[in-house]
Amino acid sequence: MTPPILRPLQEGEMPALVAMQSASFAALATAYPAALTPAYDAMLREPGYAAEVAESDVWVAEAGGAILGSAGWLGQGDGVGRIRKVFVHPDAARRGLATRLVRAAEERGRGAGCTRFVLRAYLNAVPFYESLGYAADRPGERPLPGGLSMPVLFMRRG
C-alpha cells in the first residue's frame, strides 16, 4: 500500500471525514458505555459539526482515494494552539499515522506562533497523548445529543 499523504481537508469531503471519524470512535470507544456510540455518531452528523471542523486547520491522511485519518489545530490566543479532530480509521490504526497527523498539526500551529498546545482527549487516547508529551490538565465532559455527555481529559504540552 502506498504511504498516506497528508493534505488539507477539501470542500465536499465532510461525508467521508464523518464516516472515518465515526468508524474510528466506534472501534476505539472501549472506555465508554456502548450507548454513547450512537449519540457520538449523531453529534458527528449534526449541521453544527461541519462548522466546528471548518473553524480549524484540519488535514487528512489519504491513500488510494480514501481518508484514513485526520487532525487539526485552532489558535486559542496567547501562543496556545488546540489540537483537535484526531482520528484514524481502524483499518489504518497502529501504524504511526495518528502521531504523524498530530505532529504535523503542531508544526502548522508553531508556524503560526503557537508555543503551547492543549487538547481534549477521549479516555482511551490518554496513553497515546502522554506518549507524545502531553500531561493531564483537568477532567471534563463532551456534550452529546439527547442530553448525554462523555468524560474526557483536557491535556497540555509546552
C-alpha positions as CSV (number, residue, x, y, z in Angstrom):
1,M,0.0,0.0,0.0
2,T,1.2,3.5,-0.8
3,P,2.0,5.5,2.3
4,P,-0.7,8.0,3.1
5,I,-0.2,11.7,2.1
6,L,-1.1,14.5,4.5
7,R,-3.1,17.3,2.9
8,P,-5.7,19.9,3.9
9,L,-9.3,18.7,4.1
10,Q,-11.1,19.8,0.9
11,E,-14.5,21.2,0.3
12,G,-17.0,18.4,-0.2
13,E,-15.1,15.8,1.9
14,M,-17.2,16.2,5.1
15,P,-19.2,13.0,4.5
16,A,-16.0,10.9,4.1
17,L,-14.4,12.6,7.1
18,V,-17.5,11.9,9.3
19,A,-17.6,8.3,8.1
20,M,-13.9,7.8,9.0
21,Q,-14.3,9.5,12.4
22,S,-17.5,7.5,13.2
23,A,-15.7,4.2,12.4
24,S,-12.7,5.3,14.5
25,F,-14.8,6.2,17.5
26,A,-16.9,3.0,17.3
27,A,-13.7,0.9,17.2
28,L,-11.9,2.6,20.0
29,A,-14.6,3.7,22.4
30,T,-14.0,0.8,24.8
31,A,-13.6,3.4,27.6
32,Y,-17.2,4.3,27.3
33,P,-20.6,2.6,27.6
34,A,-21.8,1.3,24.2
35,A,-24.9,3.5,24.5
36,L,-22.7,6.6,23.8
37,T,-21.6,5.4,20.4
38,P,-24.9,6.2,18.6
39,A,-25.1,9.6,20.4
40,Y,-21.5,10.3,19.3
41,D,-22.3,9.4,15.7
42,A,-25.4,11.7,15.9
43,M,-23.2,14.5,17.0
44,L,-20.8,14.0,14.1
45,R,-23.8,14.3,11.7
46,E,-25.3,17.4,13.2
47,P,-25.1,20.5,10.9
48,G,-23.0,22.4,13.5
49,Y,-20.3,19.8,13.4
50,A,-19.2,20.8,9.9
51,A,-18.9,24.4,11.1
52,E,-16.8,23.2,14.1
53,V,-14.5,21.4,11.7
54,A,-14.3,24.3,9.3
55,E,-13.1,26.7,12.1
56,S,-9.9,24.6,12.5
57,D,-7.0,23.9,10.2
58,V,-7.9,20.2,9.6
59,W,-5.7,18.0,7.5
60,V,-6.4,14.4,6.5
61,A,-4.3,11.4,5.7
62,E,-5.3,10.0,2.4
63,A,-4.3,6.9,0.5
64,G,-5.9,5.3,-2.6
65,G,-8.6,8.0,-2.6
66,A,-9.7,7.1,1.0
67,I,-9.5,9.3,4.0
68,L,-7.7,7.3,6.7
69,G,-7.2,9.9,9.4
70,S,-7.5,13.5,10.5
71,A,-6.0,16.1,12.8
72,G,-6.2,19.8,13.1
73,W,-5.4,22.8,15.2
74,L,-7.1,26.0,16.2
75,G,-5.4,29.1,17.7
76,Q,-6.6,29.9,21.2
77,G,-4.7,33.1,21.7
78,D,-1.6,33.8,23.9
79,G,0.5,31.4,21.9
80,V,-1.8,28.4,22.6
81,G,-3.0,26.1,19.9
82,R,-5.7,23.5,20.4
83,I,-5.1,20.1,18.7
84,R,-8.4,18.7,17.6
85,K,-10.3,16.2,15.4
86,V,-7.6,13.5,15.8
87,F,-9.0,10.2,14.4
88,V,-7.6,7.2,12.5
89,H,-9.7,4.7,10.7
90,P,-9.4,1.3,12.4
91,D,-8.0,-0.3,9.2
92,A,-5.1,2.2,9.4
93,A,-4.6,2.1,13.2
94,R,-1.3,1.3,15.0
95,R,0.9,2.3,12.1
96,G,2.1,5.7,13.4
97,L,-0.5,7.7,11.4
98,A,-2.0,9.5,14.5
99,T,1.4,10.5,15.6
100,R,2.3,11.8,12.2
101,L,-1.0,13.8,12.0
102,V,-0.7,15.3,15.5
103,R,3.0,16.3,14.9
104,A,2.0,17.9,11.5
105,A,-0.8,19.9,13.2
106,E,1.6,21.0,15.9
107,E,4.1,22.1,13.3
108,R,1.5,24.2,11.5
109,G,0.5,25.7,14.8
110,R,4.1,26.5,15.7
111,G,4.4,28.2,12.3
112,A,1.5,30.4,13.3
113,G,3.2,31.3,16.6
114,C,1.9,28.7,19.0
115,T,4.4,27.7,21.7
116,R,2.0,25.5,23.8
117,F,-0.7,23.1,22.9
118,V,-3.9,21.8,24.6
119,L,-6.4,19.2,23.6
120,R,-9.5,17.3,24.8
121,A,-8.6,13.6,25.0
122,Y,-11.1,10.8,24.9
123,L,-10.2,8.4,27.7
124,N,-8.9,5.6,25.5
125,A,-6.5,8.1,23.9
126,V,-4.9,9.4,27.0
127,P,-1.9,7.0,26.9
128,F,-1.3,8.0,23.2
129,Y,-1.2,11.7,24.1
130,E,1.0,11.0,27.1
131,S,3.5,9.2,24.7
132,L,3.6,12.5,22.7
133,G,4.5,14.5,25.8
134,Y,1.0,15.8,26.8
135,A,0.1,15.9,30.5
136,A,-3.2,15.8,32.3
137,D,-4.7,19.2,33.0
138,R,-8.2,18.6,34.2
139,P,-11.2,16.3,33.7
140,G,-14.1,17.5,31.6
141,E,-17.2,16.5,29.6
142,R,-18.0,16.3,25.9
143,P,-21.7,17.1,25.4
144,L,-23.6,14.7,23.1
145,P,-27.1,14.8,21.7
146,G,-30.0,13.7,23.8
147,G,-28.6,15.3,27.0
148,L,-25.8,12.8,27.2
149,S,-22.2,13.5,27.8
150,M,-18.9,11.6,27.9
151,P,-16.0,12.1,30.3
152,V,-12.8,13.5,28.7
153,L,-9.4,14.6,29.9
154,F,-8.1,18.0,29.0
155,M,-4.3,17.8,28.4
156,R,-1.5,20.3,27.7
157,R,2.0,20.3,26.3
158,G,4.7,23.0,26.4
